[in-house]
Amino acid sequence: MNNDIIEGNWIELMGDVQKQWGKLTGDHLVQIDGSRKKLTGAIQKSYGIAFDEAEEQMNQWERTRVKMLKAATA
């Protein structure tokens, strides 16, 4: 999943993002507006973790989403 996919599908992804990272509020999600970098930063700040850890969480979430999408279209 890349930035274009996140930005282009942000409204659809907001619910999944909030399920994954429950500390992110609706206000956070509006401010993020589909930006992967802003999302990673919000995860880092909200959970008090290093940027690298937040980035790894994003990567794992993206891999899981891609697998789910592939399974749904198979």
Secondary structure by P-SEA (a helix, b strand, c coil): ccaaaaaaacccaaaaaaaacccccaaaaaaacccaaaaaaaaaaaacccaaaaaaaaaaaaaaaaaaaaaaac
